[in-house]
Amino acid sequence: MIILYNPPSSPARKPVLPMSLLALGAVLEGHYEYRIIDANLEDNPLATLLRAIDTDGAHILAVTVMPGPQLMHAVPLCRQIKMLRPQVVIIWGGYFPSQHYESCVNAVYIDYIIRGHGELIFKNLVDQLHLNKEHPKTSQKPRMWQGAQPYINKVAAPAPIPHPDHLPDFPYHRVKMERYIRPTFMGTRTLPHHSSYGCPFFCNFCAVVNMVHGKWLAQSAQHVADVTERLVREWGVNAVDFYDNNFFTQEARTVEFAERITPLHIGWWGEGRIDTLHHYSEKSWRTMRESGLRMVFLGAESGSNETLQRMNKGGNASIEKTIDIVGQMKEHHIVPELSFVVGNPPDPEEDLNHTIAFIRRIKRLNPATEIILYMYTPVPLAGELYEEAKTQGFHFPQTLEEWIQPDWIEFSQRHSINMPWLNDVLRRQISDFQRVLNAYYPTATDPTMSALKKATLRALSAWRYHLKLYSHPLELRALNRVLAYQRPETSGF
């Protein structure tokens, strides 16, 4: 028996369909007995795991680990499991061990680390363990598994991306699907899907780059439409979120998909590139809107063309294209959801000022635009910004125990105090501007936002927004305790 384990994805344990584990389960289906355990749905995850080990005879525990809440939970839990049930083979995969494997290699409670897309590599490792060709106890260090041999004291390259069209469909019957259906801006019954792997671009603040190296592989439009139709038919969804890193890479695929799902009358959301969508035809935009596309997450990233170039956004990225796409989406009644990375070195204050001015310009053009601000956080081996961060004293933790300290958990969620180029004054400026902006332009993604609440927030924040007096918004902080309002949330995360 194999346990596929999903640590809590947020402090509130909001259930999000564990598609990474469903992808692993799909390749195990019919070959091995396995069980998916989602800590977001468990009152006592440790007790549930121990019962599965003792009662079901589980001998492999595979854990998917993201930085932040998942890592903070996975470290002490795996330490306990290894102490209480030392015979269980513990395997880590997912974003964190793929990017920060150096911090994992001395953890004696982890037996194997898989980097990159792990479906086929994981199945290969399970086969080897089943045939007793691998003996994890012969080394006190985790083994980096690439598929043919273990790497004990050297780095295994990330696993290659498998083609999602050649993988079996998710085994939805292995999870309680109804528990994952939730209301979003797109619809009252929303489920996600992941239809492609990778991204063909090389932005140097993006962690995906190091794992895919410019590759992008996707399910066919018909395949994606078939999955969408199944979600509608079997679970009554009226909206689908696509968690792809770049759903809109190929215009022809996007349009064919949109045409196929139009009869379903659902809402949908996806993530794309501004310069890619800038080339879409007017006919394509109409087709997408008629199919139910309601919102697109786009990385605007900065209000400065110079910063965009330093981010390696590509020669086609520009603030002018951002302005164009925001206006175009307004005409088609599709909401742009723009993310900005602020506080970039070498001059974070100038970077922030440029971006604030640009956001105000966007809001004048299209007030419905959702704005999401992140603080810049370095990505390992990711070009100019990372090198600049290192020159200013930045370095990643060396151990898992360091990573789960409060400051680094904050870093993982892009609210860090660890960046040496960001002082307290600048961090407060970012926070204060965000509070005023989110009061004057309340997010459409907040299901509690009534017309009265919106009018109250807007009235009390208008003078600050118009006069650009963002500092120390004490009245808005007090108001937030009475009329709680949230910052915009991406539908998919």
N, C-alpha and C positions, 0 to 999 in steps of 0.2 A: 504493500500500500504506500502511495506517495501522497504527501500533503502539499498542496500549493497554497501558500499563505500570503494574505494581503494585510499588512499592518495598517493601523488607522491613518487615513489620508489627511485628516484635519483634527484639531482639538475637539471640534464638535462631532466628529465621526460621521460626517455627512456621507451617506452611501453613494458611491460612484461605481458604476459597473466595472469590475476588475478585468478589463479586456486583455491586459498582459497575461493574466493567469488563464483566461479562456483560450488565448492563443497557444499557451503551453499545453493545456488540456486537449486541444484539438489534435495535436500530433501524438498524444498519448492514447487517445480514444481507440479502444479495440486492442491495445497492446498491453496496457498496465491498468491496474486498479488505482484510482486516485480520487482525491476529495479536495474541493476548494473551500477554504475557510477564510472568511472575510472578517477581520477584527472590528470593522465598522458596524457589524451586525451582532457582535458577541458582547455579553455582559462581562465575561471573564475569559478572555482569549487563552491565557495560559492553561486554565483548567480544561478548556475545550481541546487544546492541542494534546495535553497529556492523556486525556481520554481516548483520543484518536490513536495515539501511539500505543497505549496499553490494551485497548479493546480491539481496535482494527488492525493492530500489528504494523502500523506505519513505520517504515525504516528510513525514509527520505523526507526531509523538510526543505522545500524550496521556497525562498522568501524573495519577493520583489521589493526593492528598496529605493525610495526617492529620498533626497535630502529633506530635512525638516522633521515634521511629526513622525513620518514612517521610520526614519533613521533613529530618532530618539526612542521609539518603542522597540525597534528590532534589536538594538544592541543589548539592553538588559534582558530581553526575552530570550534571545538565542544563547546568551551566557547561562541563563537558568536552565534552559532545555538541555544544553550540553552537560551541565553539572548533574542534573537529575536523571537524564536518559542519555548517557555518553555513547550508546550504540547507534544513535540516530545520526545519519549523515546530513549535515546542514549545508545547503547550497545557496549562495547569494547571487542574484542577478538584478538587472534594471539599471536605472540611470546612475545611482550613486556608485556602485562598484565598477560600472563602466568608466566613469570619469575620474573617480578618486580611489582607484585600486591600491595606490601606495599606502593609504590609510588602513586598508583591510588586511594587508599581507601578514601582519603579526597577530591577528586576532585568533587565538587558539580555539575559539568556539565556532569558527567557520571552517568547513572542510574544502569547499570549492568555490571559486569565483568565476562567473561567466560574464564576459564583456560583450556589449553590443546586443544585437537582436538574437535572442537565445533559443528560439523554438527548436530548430533542428540540432543545434549544438547540445542543448539540454537533453533531447531524446537520445543522442549519441552517448552522452555521459551516463544516463540511466541504463542504457544497454550494457555499457562496460561494467557498471556496478553490479548489474543483474548477473553478468557472466563471471563475476569475481575477478575481472581483469584489472580492477583498480582497488587499491587498499589505502584509504585515506589516513589510516593511523600510522603509516610508515614515515610521516613527516609531521612536525609540529607547526608547520606553516600551511595556510590554505593554498590549494593548487589552482593556478589560472588555467581553466580548461578551454581549449580551442577546438577540440573535436577528435584529434588523432593522438595527442599525447599531452601529459600535464606539463605546465611550466611552473616550477617551484621557485626559482630564484631569478627569473627573468619575466618580462612582460609578454603576455599573449596578446596578439592583435585582436581588435574587436571582431566578433563574428560577422561574416558577410550578411548583407540584407537578403532574406529570402523573398522571392516574388510572392506577394500576397494573393495573386490570382491562382497560384499553384499550391496554396495551403488549404486544408479543410476548413469549412465554416466553423464558427464558434459553437461549442456545445452548450447552448443556452440552458438545456435541461439540468445542467450541473449546478446552477445557482437559482436563487429565489428572485426571479425577474421582477416580480411585482414590487419588491422592496426598493428597486432602483429607479422606478418611474417617479419623476418629480415635475413640478410646475416650473416653467421658465418663461422668459420673454417670448420664446417661439411658440409655446403651447402649454396646455395644462397637463399633458401626459408626454413627457420627453424622455427618450432613451438615446444613448450615444452609439456611434459606430466609428471604426478606424478603417479607412478604405485604401490608404497608401502608406508607404514607408519612405522616410528620408526627405530630402529637399535638395534641389540642384544649385543652391546658392551657398555662400561662404561668409556670412556675417560673423564678425569676430567676437561678438558678445553672446553667440548662440551655442549652446552645448550640443546641439544635434550635429554640428559640422564635424566634430572629431569622431563621431560614430559612423557617419555615412559617406563622408568625403565626396559630396556632390552628387551622390546617386539618389534617384527617385524612382520607385517602382509602385505601380498602382493596380488595383482591381479594375476590370473593365467597367464601363458605364452600366452595362446590363447587369453585371454581378452586383454592383452597389445598389442599383434599383431593385434587384431581387431581394437583397437583404432588407432594404427599407420597406418593401411591400410585406415581407414576413413580420417585421416589427409591428406594422400596422395591423395585419391580419390576426396575429396570435396574441398580441398584448394591448391592442387598442390604442397605440400611441397616435398623437396628432402632431408630433414634432420630433425631429432627429438632429442631434448635434454631431458634427464630424470632427473628430479629434486629430485629424491629419495635421502634420506640420505645415503642409501647403496643399490644400485641397484643390486649388484652382490653377495648378501648373499648366494643364492642357485645356485650352478653350473648347476644343471639339468634344473631349470627354465630358467636361462640365455641362455643355449644352445638351448632349445626348442624354445624360443622366437627368437633367431638368425636364426634358421632354417626356421621358419615361415615367417620372413620378408625378407629373401634373395632375393626372386623374385621381391621385390619392388625397389631394386637398390637405396637405400638411404644411407646417412651417419647418424651416431648416436653417442651420447656422454652420459656418465653416471659417477656416483661417486661410488668408492668402497674402500675396505680395502686391503692393500698390502699383509698381511698375508693370507687373504681369497683367493685372486687371485693367490698367490704363489702356492696354491694347485691345481689350475686348470690344466687339462691335456693339452698336446700339441694339441690334436684333438679339444678340446674346444676353444683354442686360434685361431686355423685355422678357425673354424666355425664362431667365432665372427668377425674375420677380413673379411671373405668372405661375411658376412651379412652387412658390411658397418661400423663396429665400427672403428672410426678414432682416438678417444682420450678418455682417462680415467683420471678422477680427483682422486688423491690418497693423503691421509694424511701421508706424510713422517714425518713431524712434527719436527724432530731434527736429528742432526748428532751425537748424543750421546745415547748409549743404556741405560745409567743411567737415563738420562732425560726421555726417552721413558717409563721407568718403573715408574718414578715419575708422569708421565702423566696418568698412569693407562691404557696404550695402550694394555695391555695384555701380557701374557707370550710368545706369539708367535711373537710379534713385535720386529724387530731388524734392525739395519742399514744394516746388511748383506742381509736380505731379500729385502730391498729396492734396493740394488745393483743388486741382482738377477733379480728382476722384471723389472728394467730399461733395463737390457740387453735382457731379454726375449721379451719385447715389441719392442725393436729395431729390433729383428729378424722377428717379425710379422708386422712391419711397422705400429704400433699403437703408437701414441704419449702419453708418460706419462706426466701428468700435476700434479706436486708435490707441495703441500703446506707445508710450514714450519712455525712454531710458534717460534719466536725468542724473546730474552729478558726475559727468564724465571727466576724467583727467585729460589734459593737464590743468585746465582752468574750469573747475566745476561751477563756480559762481556765474561766469559768463555763459557757460553752457545752459544753466538753469534759466537765466534771464532771456536768452534767445528762445528757449522752448516755451516759457510762459507767454511771451508776446505772440508766438506762433499759435498757441492754443487759443488765445483770445481772438485771433484772426479767423481761425477755423469756426469757432462758435458764432461769430457774426455771420459767417456764410451759411452754416448749417447747424442751428442750435440743437438739433436732435443727436448730433455726434456724441458718442460716449468716449470719455477720456480716461485712460488708465495710466497711472504713473508708477514707474519702478525706479528704484535707485540702481545705478550701475553696479553689478557684481562681476568680478573677473571670472573667466572661464579658462581652465587649464590649457596652456599651449595655443592660445587663440589670438596671436598676432599683436598688433601695435598697442591696443588698449591694455592688454595683459602685461606686456613688457613695461609700459609706462607705470602701471600699478606696482610692479615689482620694484622699480626704481624709487618709488615713494614708500617702500617698506612693507608692502603687502606680501603675505605668504599664507598658504593653506595650512590647516592643522595636519599634524603628522600621524595622529592616532584617532581611532573611533571615539575614544573617551573624550578627546578634545572636541571632536565634531558635535557631540551631544551637549556641550555646555551652552547655556542660554544665549550668549552672544552669537555663537555660530549657528544656532537654530534660527535666530533672527536673520542672520546673513542668508541662510538658505531660502528664506521667504522674501528676500530683497528689501528688508527693513533694517539693515545691519548698522551697527555702530563701529564696525571693525575697519572700515576703509580709512586709511590715514589722511587722504586728501579731502574727506568730508568732515568739516568741523561742526560743532553743535549749532552754531548760528545758521549754517546752510541747511542742516537737517530740519531745523525748526521752520525755516522759510518754505521748504518743500511741503512740510506737513500743514502749515498754515494756509498756503495757497490751495492745497488740495481740499481742505475743510471748507474754505469759502466757495471754491468752484463747485463742489458737490452739493452745497446748499443752494447756490443760485441756479444751478442746472441739475436738479435731482435726477438720478439715474432711472431710466425706464426698466432696468433689470430688478428693481426693488418691488416685490409683489405687494408690499404694504403701502405703497405710495398713492394715497388718495388725492383728489383734486384739492381738498382743503389743506392737507399736509404740504403739498407742493407749493401752494400759494403762500402759506405761512413761511416756509423756508426761504422762498424767493424774496418775499418782502423784507425779511429781517437781514438778509445778506446783500441786498441790492446796493446799499450805499458803499459797502466795502469793495464790492466788485467794480463798481463804476469809478470809484476814486483810487482803485488799486492799492487799498490799505488792507493788506492781508495779515499783518503781524498781530499776534496775541488776540485771536478771535474768541475771547472768553465767553461772550454771550452765545456764540454758536456751539461751543463746547457744552454749556449749560443746556441749551436747547436740545442738543443731541441726547441728553439724558431723559428728556421729556418726550420729544418726537424723534425717536431713534431713526437715523438715516444712514445708509451705507454708501460706501464708495462703489462705483460701477464694478460689476463682476463679469468676467468672461463667462459666457454660457457654458463653455466646455470644461472649466477648471474650478 
